[in-house]
Amino acid sequence: MMFPPGKEGEYLAHEEWRAYLHSMYVKQGVAQSPRLVPFAKALPPLGTWRLDDCRRSYGREIAVLVSVDPWRLVGTESDSMGRLCPDLCPDADRYCEWMLQGLAPPPVEVLETADGKLKLQDGHRRQMGALKAGRDLLAWVSPTVNADPGSRHIEEDPTHWGLTFEMWRDRGRAAFEGSVFLAALLGQELRIEPAPGL
């Protein structure tokens, strides 16, 4: 696993990522739909860590870019049978076709829940496209950890929070306590590629 960087400047800034992503869909000042135009820009390498710009109670949250099995993601826009509403199916079919052509859509946004599930926040149509294509999906995963490790009583549940740069900087690996996602990644090597120069 590639651990989070220790210096702020080694993270991809969230706003920088958003601007880079949106620049793909603006041509000569005219916005295009990302559901109709395949993504064709270079993506950050697996193992890239992104730093949020917003400072909250425990600092600025961080997320890591990984490849995930779309079946592991818990979606919220599908019905009890795991199907999208009919209005969204054409978009999922387009994503499937693009993936079968070897194109990678932008990473989805995923939040680890307190019980270790990977909850999809944004990218349900991309998930369905990946399921149909039989492909893994790139995802920005925000790990959830125990906010105050060691400071709780035995009978109380820990407070959970998204892993922040400040937690990592101050606690090192102890900051990972409570994250099923990070525990699963420990010891596994992520494929690291040259940075595309965002």
Secondary structure, 3 states (H helix, E strand, C coil): CCCCCCCHHHCEEHHHHHHHHHHCCEECCEECCCCCCCCCCCCCCCCCEEEEEEEECCEEEEEEEEEECHHHEECCCECCCCCECHHHHHHHHHHHHHHHCCCCCCCEEEEECCCCCEEEEECHHHHHHHHHHCCCEEEEEECEEECCCCCCCCCCCCCEEECEHHHHHHHHHHHHCCCHHHHHHCCCCCCCCCCCCC
